[in-house]
Amino acid sequence: MARVPAPARPLLPRRRINFRRVATADLPLKLTAVLIAMIFWAVSVLSAPPTEVVRDYGGRVAVERPDDVPAGYILEGQLGDVGVRLRGTEAALANVVASDLHARLDVPTADLHRSDPQDVPVRVNVATPGVKVDSNAPATVTVRIEPITSREVAVQARFANDPPSGTVAGDSAITPSQVRVSGAASQVARIAALYATVRFGDAVTDLVSSVQPTAVDASGATIDGLTIDPAVVQLTVPVLPTATTRTVPVVPTVRGAVAAGYWVTRVTSDPPVVTVRGEAAALSGIDQVTTAPIDLSGLGADRTFQVALQLPAEGTSLIKADQATVTFSIAPLTGSRAFPVVALQATGLGSGFVAEFDPPTISLVVAGPLPALSGITAGQVTATVDATGKAAGTYPLDVLVRTPPGTTAQGVQPTRVTLTIRTR
């Protein structure tokens, strides 16, 4: 019988791994390590800075009228509104409300010496914590910053309707007859008349009313933004029967010409109209009352004349007024004068140095009243550069131009030159 060989025995004994023992061995130490790792992960997540985003604000922000305009100046123009782009976290941006945003003009950056429109930067502030303004559009607003000026202006009566049937308005009495009007220089210069407008009622009685005068320009358009002192005048208008009276305008009679280089900008008469009494046949052909002749020969400044009124026809008479106060406003004609060659000079140059310029001269145009322009001599127009504290060398410098009072320099070419300083 054949022998069955016995199964071979492994050379090394097989070891059994106790997974339960592996998992539970040093369990407190392992749990502590896991806890420390979780703490480090949480701290790193919480300490990481939140992600910022840039987003447009959903509405427009109105530009607020500034309260830091320098004394003696006034800001003219429509401020409008701007769009704003904000920077911050999602949570912070969600807290932004309209009242947190304020858009203001950066008035200190404006040039007070300019009377023409200029672009002034708009600064937007946000009060929401964690939110900043990234940008705003438009970045500037076009406005005018003008000096405030004032002038005395005569108040004139104006009627919004006709007096009752069968009557006519007599000579108006206004108290005070002149008021002071203040505002931006360009607006005050536009004033052609100052009207106290009243409306007649149905009753045939004299009209007595307190009226706020309104300034208008040459086209009759109302001029806003002016201050009138006093703001209210007392206007009295007698209502007279038309059968024996007629109200007509006062027309000044003028002879002679004003001084060369000047012109008459405005003529006012107080009263502007008068009432004439007489027979109906005589009144039918009267459409004005003239003054005694007024001589304007050689006049170069505003002038007021007290002149008698001329009776328009035989058999007529004037009610109340028999003379008028006529004021002529005279202004110089404006123009310009070219100065093609103005030598450059250095100011503040130290002793022992000489200055050379490239180019050596500039050209410019001087604008202003014709009488002032005609009297300018070459030495009254100067062009200088400031060499104060500069040693030998070459410097690009701005040119400072000076012209006589009442005139301005325009079209300066070039505005910047090269100054070379050499030792003697």
C-alpha positions in Angstrom: 0.0 0.0 0.0 1.3 3.4 -1.0 2.1 6.0 1.7 0.4 9.3 1.5 2.9 12.1 2.3 2.0 14.3 5.2 1.2 18.0 4.4 4.2 20.2 4.5 4.4 22.6 7.4 5.0 26.2 6.8 8.6 27.3 7.6 7.3 30.4 9.6 4.3 30.3 11.9 1.4 32.5 10.7 0.6 35.5 13.0 -3.0 36.7 13.5 -3.5 40.5 13.5 -5.8 41.7 16.3 -7.6 44.7 14.6 -9.6 45.4 17.7 -6.5 45.7 19.7 -4.9 48.0 17.1 -8.0 50.3 17.2 -8.2 50.5 20.9 -4.5 50.7 21.6 -3.5 54.2 22.8 -7.1 55.4 22.2 -6.9 58.6 24.4 -3.7 59.7 22.6 -5.3 59.2 19.2 -8.5 61.0 20.1 -6.4 63.9 21.4 -4.5 64.1 18.1 -7.7 64.2 16.1 -9.2 66.9 18.3 -6.1 69.1 18.0 -6.2 68.7 14.2 -9.9 69.7 14.1 -9.1 72.8 16.3 -6.3 73.9 13.9 -8.6 73.4 10.9 -11.4 75.5 12.5 -9.0 78.3 13.5 -7.5 78.5 10.0 -11.0 78.7 8.4 -12.3 81.3 10.9 -9.2 83.5 10.7 -9.1 83.6 6.9 -10.2 87.1 5.6 -13.7 87.1 4.0 -13.8 87.4 0.2 -14.5 91.0 -1.1 -16.6 91.7 -4.2 -17.2 94.8 -6.3 -20.8 95.5 -7.1 -22.9 98.4 -8.5 -25.3 100.1 -6.1 -28.8 99.5 -7.2 -29.9 103.2 -7.4 -28.6 106.7 -8.2 -27.2 108.9 -5.5 -28.1 112.6 -5.7 -25.2 115.0 -5.5 -25.8 117.2 -2.4 -25.5 121.0 -2.7 -22.3 121.9 -0.9 -22.2 124.0 2.2 -18.5 124.8 1.9 -18.6 127.3 -1.0 -16.3 130.2 0.1 -18.0 133.3 1.4 -18.8 135.8 -1.3 -19.3 133.1 -3.9 -22.3 131.1 -5.2 -22.5 127.8 -7.0 -24.6 127.8 -10.2 -25.6 124.7 -12.1 -27.6 121.4 -11.9 -25.8 118.9 -9.7 -27.7 115.8 -10.8 -26.9 112.3 -9.5 -24.2 109.6 -9.9 -23.9 105.9 -10.1 -21.8 104.2 -7.4 -19.7 101.0 -7.4 -19.1 99.6 -3.9 -16.4 97.2 -2.6 -16.9 94.8 0.4 -18.1 91.4 1.5 -21.4 90.0 0.4 -22.8 90.4 4.0 -21.6 94.0 4.3 -22.9 95.1 0.9 -26.3 93.6 1.8 -26.5 96.2 4.6 -26.1 99.3 2.5 -29.1 101.6 2.4 -29.7 104.8 0.5 -29.2 107.0 3.6 -25.6 105.6 4.0 -24.5 107.1 0.7 -23.6 110.8 0.3 -22.3 112.4 -2.8 -20.7 115.8 -2.5 -18.7 118.2 -4.7 -15.0 118.6 -3.8 -15.3 122.4 -3.8 -11.8 123.1 -2.5 -10.4 121.8 -5.8 -12.3 124.3 -7.9 -10.7 127.4 -9.4 -12.4 130.5 -7.9 -10.7 132.7 -10.6 -12.7 131.1 -13.4 -16.1 132.5 -14.3 -16.7 129.9 -17.0 -18.2 126.4 -16.4 -15.7 124.0 -14.9 -15.7 120.3 -13.9 -15.6 119.7 -10.2 -14.9 116.2 -8.8 -17.6 114.3 -6.9 -16.6 112.5 -3.8 -18.9 109.7 -2.5 -18.8 108.5 1.1 -20.5 105.4 2.5 -21.4 105.0 6.2 -21.9 101.2 6.1 -19.2 99.4 8.1 -16.9 97.2 6.0 -18.0 98.9 2.7 -15.8 101.2 0.6 -16.6 103.3 -2.6 -14.7 101.7 -5.5 -15.7 104.4 -8.1 -18.5 106.7 -9.1 -19.8 107.8 -12.5 -19.8 110.5 -13.6 -16.6 111.4 -11.7 -17.2 115.2 -12.1 -20.1 117.7 -12.4 -20.0 120.8 -14.5 -20.8 123.9 -12.5 -20.0 127.6 -12.3 -18.6 129.2 -9.1 -19.2 132.9 -9.3 -18.6 135.9 -7.1 -21.8 137.3 -5.5 -22.5 140.9 -6.6 -25.4 143.3 -6.1 -26.9 146.4 -7.7 -29.8 148.8 -7.1 -32.6 148.2 -9.6 -35.8 150.4 -10.1 -39.1 148.5 -9.6 -41.6 148.9 -12.4 -45.3 148.2 -12.3 -46.7 145.5 -14.6 -50.4 144.7 -14.9 -51.5 141.0 -15.3 -54.9 142.1 -16.7 -56.8 145.2 -17.8 -58.6 147.4 -15.3 -62.4 147.2 -15.1 -64.3 148.3 -18.2 -64.6 152.0 -18.6 -61.5 152.7 -16.5 -57.8 153.2 -17.0 -54.8 152.7 -14.7 -53.3 156.0 -13.4 -49.7 156.6 -12.5 -48.3 153.8 -10.3 -46.6 154.6 -6.9 -44.1 152.0 -5.7 -42.6 152.1 -2.2 -39.6 151.7 -2.2 -39.0 152.6 -5.8 -35.6 150.9 -5.9 -34.5 147.6 -4.3 -31.1 145.9 -4.0 -30.7 142.7 -6.0 -27.9 140.2 -5.1 -26.8 137.0 -6.7 -24.3 135.4 -9.0 -22.5 138.0 -11.1 -23.7 136.5 -14.4 -27.3 136.4 -13.2 -27.3 140.0 -11.9 -25.8 141.2 -15.2 -28.8 139.6 -17.0 -31.4 141.8 -15.3 -33.2 144.0 -17.8 -36.1 144.9 -15.6 -37.6 144.3 -12.2 -41.4 144.0 -12.2 -44.0 144.3 -9.5 -47.0 142.5 -11.1 -50.6 143.2 -10.0 -54.0 142.1 -11.1 -57.1 144.4 -11.1 -60.3 143.3 -9.5 -63.8 143.9 -10.8 -64.5 146.8 -8.5 -63.7 150.3 -9.7 -61.4 151.2 -6.8 -57.7 152.2 -6.5 -55.5 149.1 -6.3 -53.2 148.9 -3.2 -51.1 145.7 -3.0 -48.0 144.2 -1.4 -46.0 142.6 -4.2 -42.8 140.5 -4.5 -40.8 142.0 -7.4 -39.6 139.6 -10.2 -36.4 140.1 -12.2 -36.5 139.3 -15.9 -33.9 139.4 -18.7 -34.0 141.1 -22.1 -36.2 138.3 -23.5 -38.7 138.6 -20.6 -37.7 135.3 -19.0 -37.7 135.2 -15.2 -34.2 135.1 -13.6 -34.1 132.7 -10.6 -31.7 132.5 -7.7 -31.6 136.2 -6.9 -32.1 137.8 -3.5 -34.2 141.0 -3.4 -34.0 143.4 -0.5 -36.6 144.3 0.5 -38.5 141.3 -0.8 -41.9 143.1 -0.8 -42.8 146.5 -2.2 -46.1 148.5 -1.8 -47.8 149.2 -5.1 -50.6 151.8 -5.4 -52.4 152.2 -8.8 -55.2 154.7 -9.1 -58.1 153.5 -11.3 -59.5 156.5 -13.4 -62.4 156.8 -15.8 -61.3 156.4 -19.4 -63.6 159.1 -20.8 -61.2 161.9 -19.8 -57.8 160.2 -19.3 -55.3 158.0 -21.2 -52.1 156.3 -20.0 -49.1 156.4 -22.3 -45.4 155.6 -21.9 -42.7 158.2 -21.2 -40.2 158.4 -24.0 -36.9 160.2 -23.3 -35.7 162.7 -26.0 -32.0 162.2 -26.5 -29.3 164.2 -28.4 -25.6 163.9 -28.7 -23.5 160.7 -28.6 -21.8 159.0 -25.6 -17.9 158.9 -25.4 -16.0 156.9 -27.9 -15.7 153.2 -26.8 -18.9 153.3 -24.8 -22.6 152.5 -25.4 -25.9 152.9 -23.7 -26.9 149.5 -22.3 -30.2 150.5 -20.7 -32.6 153.4 -20.2 -35.2 153.6 -17.5 -37.7 156.2 -16.7 -39.5 156.9 -13.4 -42.4 157.0 -13.9 -42.4 154.7 -17.0 -45.9 155.8 -17.9 -48.1 158.8 -17.2 -51.8 159.6 -17.4 -52.9 162.4 -19.6 -56.2 164.2 -19.0 -58.1 166.0 -21.8 -60.9 165.9 -24.3 -61.5 162.6 -26.0 -60.7 164.1 -29.4 -57.3 165.4 -28.2 -56.5 162.1 -26.3 -57.2 159.9 -29.3 -54.0 160.9 -31.1 -51.7 160.7 -28.2 -49.5 157.5 -27.8 -46.6 158.9 -25.8 -45.3 161.7 -23.7 -41.7 162.9 -24.4 -39.2 164.5 -22.1 -37.2 167.7 -22.5 -34.1 167.0 -24.5 -31.3 165.1 -22.7 -27.7 165.7 -23.8 -25.5 162.6 -23.7 -22.5 164.1 -25.4 -19.2 162.6 -24.1 -21.0 160.5 -21.4 -18.7 157.7 -20.2 -20.5 156.5 -17.0 -24.1 156.0 -15.7 -26.0 159.2 -15.3 -29.4 160.1 -14.0 -31.3 163.2 -15.2 -34.4 165.0 -13.8 -36.2 166.3 -16.8 -39.6 167.9 -17.4 -42.4 166.1 -19.3 -43.7 167.8 -22.4 -47.5 168.2 -22.8 -48.5 166.0 -25.7 -51.2 168.4 -27.1 -53.0 171.6 -26.5 -55.8 171.2 -24.1 -54.3 168.3 -22.2 -52.7 168.0 -18.7 -50.7 165.5 -16.8 -52.1 163.8 -13.7 -49.7 163.7 -10.8 -46.3 163.6 -12.7 -44.9 166.6 -14.5 -41.3 165.5 -14.6 -39.4 162.2 -14.9 -36.2 160.7 -13.6 -34.4 159.1 -16.6 -31.3 156.9 -15.9 -28.9 155.9 -18.7 -26.7 152.9 -18.0 -23.4 153.3 -19.8 -20.8 150.6 -20.3 -17.5 150.3 -22.2 -17.5 148.3 -25.4 -15.3 145.2 -25.0 -12.7 143.8 -27.4 -9.2 142.4 -27.6 -5.7 143.5 -28.5 -2.8 141.2 -29.6 0.7 141.4 -28.1 2.7 139.1 -30.4 6.1 139.7 -28.8 6.4 139.9 -25.0 9.9 139.5 -23.6 10.4 137.0 -20.7 11.9 138.1 -17.4 13.1 136.0 -14.4 12.1 137.1 -10.9 14.0 136.0 -7.8 17.2 135.3 -9.7 20.2 135.2 -7.4 23.1 137.5 -7.7 25.9 136.2 -9.9 23.5 134.5 -12.3 22.2 135.3 -15.7 19.0 133.9 -17.2 18.3 132.6 -20.7 14.9 131.5 -22.1 13.8 129.1 -24.8 11.8 130.6 -26.4 12.9 134.2 -25.4 9.4 135.7 -25.9 5.8 134.7 -25.8 2.6 136.0 -27.5 -0.8 136.7 -26.0 -4.1 138.5 -26.5 -5.4 141.0 -23.9 -9.2 141.3 -23.6 -11.2 144.0 -21.8 -13.0 147.3 -22.2 -11.9 149.2 -25.4 -10.9 152.4 -23.4 -8.6 150.3 -21.2 -7.2 148.4 -24.2 -6.3 151.5 -26.1 -4.3 152.9 -23.3 -2.1 149.8 -22.7 1.6 150.3 -23.2 4.1 147.5 -23.9 5.6 147.8 -20.5 2.2 147.2 -18.8 2.1 143.6 -20.2 4.7 141.4 -18.5 5.7 137.8 -18.7 7.8 136.3 -15.9 9.1 133.0 -14.5 10.0 132.4 -10.9 13.7 131.6 -10.4 13.6 132.0 -6.6 16.2 129.7 -4.9 17.4 128.1 -8.2 21.0 127.4 -8.9 22.8 127.1 -12.3 21.0 124.6 -14.5 18.0 124.2 -16.8 14.4 124.2 -15.6 11.0 124.0 -17.4 8.8 126.6 -15.7 5.3 128.1 -16.1 4.9 131.6 -17.4 3.1 134.2 -15.2 1.4 136.9 -17.2 0.3 140.3 -15.8 -2.0 142.8 -17.5 -3.4 146.1 -16.4 -6.4 146.1 -14.0 -9.7 145.4 -15.7 -8.2 143.3 -18.4 -7.4 139.6 -18.8 -4.8 137.6 -20.7 -6.0 135.1 -23.2 -4.3 132.8 -25.7 -0.9 132.8 -24.0 1.6 130.9 -26.2 3.6 129.1 -24.9 2.5 128.8 -21.3 5.7 126.9 -20.3 9.3 127.8 -21.2 12.8 126.5 -20.5 14.9 128.6 -18.1 18.7 128.2 -18.3 20.6 129.8 -15.4 24.3 130.4 -15.9 26.9 132.0 -13.7 28.3 135.3 -14.8 
